[in-house]
Amino acid sequence: MTSTAALVEETIMKKRLRCDKHPVTEIESEVVAGHQIKSCPECEKERAQEEDKRRIKREEQEKFEKQKTINKALDNAMLAPRFRQKTLKDFQIDNEGQSKAVASIKWFIKEFPERMGLILIGRPGTGKNHLACACVRQLIEEGKTGLITTVSKVLRKIKDSWRAEGKSETEIMRSFLKPDILVIDEIGVQFGSDTERMYITEIINDRYEWEKPTILISNLTMKELSGLLGDRVIDRFREGGKVVVFDWESYRGMKQKNIKEVKNG
């Protein structure tokens, strides 16, 4: 019967050996329960390096697959190349109004999807589309789905359903419920009839009932927009979302002004 002392002695017994792969390196070998276990520091180092390479490769592949998914989601969201790279960080802030506009977008993203949505109104060229697209892009990067469209495109898609072939009007209307975030631009540009107005308000109301946030973009004043969509729709945005007014000078106008001044100079 092997004594406890002999077993311990066998377990901790060490020999100086040479590694087959690294013969100039002395390694320690201990015998545990009759089995010799070798430990070469150079081999351990190489194994650690190989594991690091495999880990980096896995991370790069995961990053690639994630970006691939994001790019596909951006395509599905109809985020145009001109606005695809827009972020909140590169939005030009020169006054308090612009600072508040960015803060409203950050608030909406943080609270998403608990809020009704946002109404962005004001002059053309003041950055409404920039912030809306930056908002959608960030939400998509966080795993949400989105769609950016215009009133005219919505109405054209609905009218296409009146043909014999293709999806029904009901299916088209339901398609606007699917995205986690929907942006409808050019509110007020085209409302040729009460029927067209009804379609837009129905989409907004359906998303409200299904707790899907919406962002509306318009060049109209708040009074004009309220007269167009109705007080009920506007009140819902005020209660569960925010109305952001872009009342500063157009970036495009400022750029043209600067170019003119340079030419005159």
C-alpha positions in Angstrom: 0.0 0.0 0.0 1.4 3.4 -1.0 1.9 5.7 1.9 0.5 9.2 1.9 4.1 10.6 2.0 5.1 8.5 -1.0 2.1 9.8 -3.0 2.9 13.3 -2.2 6.5 12.8 -3.1 5.4 11.3 -6.4 3.1 14.2 -7.1 5.6 17.0 -6.5 8.6 15.2 -8.0 10.1 17.4 -10.7 12.8 16.7 -13.3 14.8 18.9 -15.5 14.0 18.0 -19.1 14.5 19.4 -22.6 11.5 20.5 -24.7 11.3 18.6 -28.1 10.3 21.8 -29.8 12.6 24.1 -27.9 15.6 22.0 -26.9 17.6 24.9 -25.5 14.8 25.6 -23.0 14.8 23.7 -19.8 11.3 22.7 -18.7 9.9 21.5 -15.5 8.1 18.2 -15.4 6.0 16.9 -12.5 4.6 13.4 -12.1 1.0 13.4 -11.0 -0.6 10.0 -10.3 2.0 8.3 -12.4 1.6 10.6 -15.4 4.4 12.9 -16.4 3.2 16.5 -17.2 5.6 18.8 -19.0 5.5 22.5 -18.9 7.6 24.5 -21.4 7.3 28.3 -21.0 8.0 28.8 -24.7 5.2 26.4 -25.7 2.8 28.1 -23.3 3.7 31.4 -24.8 3.1 30.2 -28.3 -0.2 28.6 -27.3 -1.3 32.0 -25.7 -0.3 33.8 -28.9 -2.3 31.4 -31.1 -5.3 31.8 -28.8 -5.0 35.6 -29.1 -4.9 35.3 -32.9 -8.0 33.1 -33.0 -9.8 35.5 -30.6 -8.9 38.5 -32.8 -10.1 36.7 -35.9 -13.4 35.8 -34.2 -13.9 39.4 -33.1 -13.1 40.7 -36.6 -15.6 38.2 -38.1 -18.3 39.1 -35.6 -17.6 42.8 -36.3 -17.9 42.2 -40.0 -21.1 40.2 -39.7 -22.6 42.9 -37.4 -21.7 45.7 -39.9 -23.1 43.6 -42.7 -26.4 43.3 -40.8 -26.4 47.0 -40.1 -25.7 47.9 -43.7 -28.6 45.7 -44.8 -30.8 47.3 -42.2 -29.7 50.8 -43.5 -30.6 49.8 -47.0 -34.0 48.5 -45.9 -34.5 51.8 -44.0 -34.0 53.6 -47.3 -31.3 55.7 -45.7 -29.8 57.6 -48.7 -26.0 57.7 -49.1 -26.1 61.5 -48.6 -27.4 61.0 -45.1 -26.1 57.6 -44.2 -22.9 58.8 -42.5 -24.7 61.6 -40.6 -24.3 61.5 -36.8 -25.2 63.6 -33.9 -21.6 64.4 -33.3 -21.1 66.1 -36.7 -24.2 68.2 -36.4 -23.2 71.9 -36.4 -24.2 73.7 -33.2 -23.9 77.5 -33.3 -26.9 78.5 -31.1 -29.1 77.3 -28.2 -31.8 76.1 -30.6 -29.5 73.7 -32.3 -28.2 72.5 -29.0 -31.8 71.8 -27.8 -32.6 70.0 -31.1 -29.6 67.6 -30.6 -30.6 67.1 -26.9 -34.2 66.2 -28.1 -32.9 63.5 -30.4 -30.7 62.1 -27.7 -33.6 62.1 -25.3 -35.8 60.3 -27.9 -33.1 57.6 -28.5 -32.6 57.1 -24.7 -36.4 56.8 -24.1 -37.0 54.7 -27.2 -39.5 53.1 -27.8 -41.5 54.5 -24.9 -42.3 57.8 -26.6 -44.8 58.7 -29.3 -42.1 60.3 -31.5 -40.9 63.7 -32.7 -42.1 66.5 -34.9 -39.3 68.4 -36.6 -40.5 71.6 -38.2 -38.8 74.6 -39.6 -37.1 76.2 -42.6 -35.6 74.0 -45.3 -31.8 73.4 -44.9 -31.7 73.8 -41.2 -30.7 70.2 -40.4 -34.0 68.4 -39.8 -33.1 65.5 -42.1 -29.6 65.3 -40.7 -30.8 64.7 -37.2 -33.7 62.4 -38.2 -31.2 60.2 -40.2 -28.6 60.3 -37.4 -31.4 59.1 -35.0 -32.5 56.3 -37.3 -28.9 55.2 -37.9 -28.1 55.0 -34.2 -31.2 53.1 -33.5 -30.4 50.6 -36.3 -26.9 50.2 -34.8 -28.6 49.3 -31.6 -30.5 46.5 -33.3 -33.8 48.3 -34.2 -35.4 48.5 -37.7 -36.4 51.7 -39.4 -37.8 53.3 -42.6 -37.3 56.8 -43.9 -39.8 57.9 -46.5 -41.8 60.8 -47.8 -45.5 61.6 -48.1 -45.4 61.3 -51.8 -43.8 57.9 -51.7 -46.3 56.6 -49.1 -49.2 57.8 -51.3 -47.7 56.4 -54.5 -47.2 53.0 -52.8 -50.9 53.0 -51.6 -52.1 54.0 -55.1 -50.0 51.1 -56.6 -52.1 48.7 -54.6 -55.3 49.8 -56.5 -54.0 47.8 -59.5 -55.2 44.2 -59.9 -51.8 42.7 -59.3 -49.5 43.2 -56.3 -50.2 43.7 -52.6 -53.6 44.9 -51.3 -54.1 48.4 -49.8 -54.5 46.8 -46.3 -51.1 45.0 -46.7 -49.5 48.3 -47.8 -50.9 50.1 -44.8 -49.7 47.3 -42.5 -46.2 47.5 -43.9 -45.8 51.0 -42.3 -46.4 49.4 -39.0 -43.5 47.0 -39.2 -40.4 49.3 -38.7 -39.5 50.1 -35.1 -39.0 53.7 -36.2 -40.7 55.4 -39.1 -39.7 58.8 -40.5 -42.2 60.6 -42.8 -40.7 63.6 -44.5 -42.3 66.4 -46.6 -45.5 66.6 -44.5 -47.5 69.3 -46.2 -45.8 69.1 -49.6 -48.5 66.9 -51.1 -52.0 66.5 -49.7 -54.2 66.7 -52.8 -57.3 65.4 -51.2 -59.0 64.5 -47.9 -58.4 60.9 -48.8 -54.7 61.4 -49.0 -54.7 63.2 -45.7 -56.7 60.4 -44.2 -54.1 57.8 -45.2 -51.2 59.7 -43.5 -53.1 60.3 -40.3 -54.2 56.7 -40.3 -50.6 55.5 -40.5 -49.7 57.8 -37.6 -52.6 56.7 -35.5 -52.0 53.0 -36.2 -48.4 53.3 -35.1 -49.5 55.2 -32.0 -51.9 52.4 -31.1 -49.3 49.8 -31.7 -46.8 51.8 -29.7 -44.4 52.3 -32.6 -42.7 55.8 -32.5 -42.8 58.1 -35.6 -40.8 61.1 -36.6 -42.6 63.7 -38.8 -40.6 66.3 -40.8 -42.2 69.4 -42.2 -41.4 72.9 -43.4 -44.8 74.1 -42.2 -45.5 76.1 -39.1 -47.0 74.4 -36.1 -50.3 76.1 -36.8 -50.3 75.0 -40.4 -49.3 71.4 -39.4 -52.1 71.3 -36.8 -54.6 72.4 -39.4 -53.4 69.7 -41.8 -53.1 66.7 -39.5 -55.6 67.7 -36.8 -55.2 68.8 -33.2 -55.6 65.2 -32.0 -52.5 64.0 -33.8 -50.4 67.0 -32.7 -51.5 66.7 -29.1 -50.4 63.1 -29.0 -46.9 64.1 -30.0 -46.9 66.9 -27.5 -48.0 64.6 -24.7 -45.8 61.5 -25.5 -43.0 63.1 -27.6 -41.6 66.4 -28.5 -42.0 69.2 -31.1 -38.7 70.6 -32.2 -38.6 73.9 -34.0 -35.7 74.6 -36.3 -36.0 78.4 -36.5 -32.4 79.4 -37.4 -30.9 80.3 -40.7 -30.6 77.7 -43.4 -27.1 76.1 -43.6 -27.4 76.1 -47.4 -28.3 79.8 -47.3 -25.3 80.6 -45.1 -23.0 78.6 -47.4 -24.3 80.4 -50.5 -23.9 83.7 -48.7 -20.3 82.9 -47.7 -19.5 81.9 -51.3 -21.0 85.2 -52.6 -19.0 87.2 -50.1 -15.8 85.4 -51.1 -16.5 86.2 -54.8 -17.3 89.8 -54.0 -14.2 90.0 -51.9 
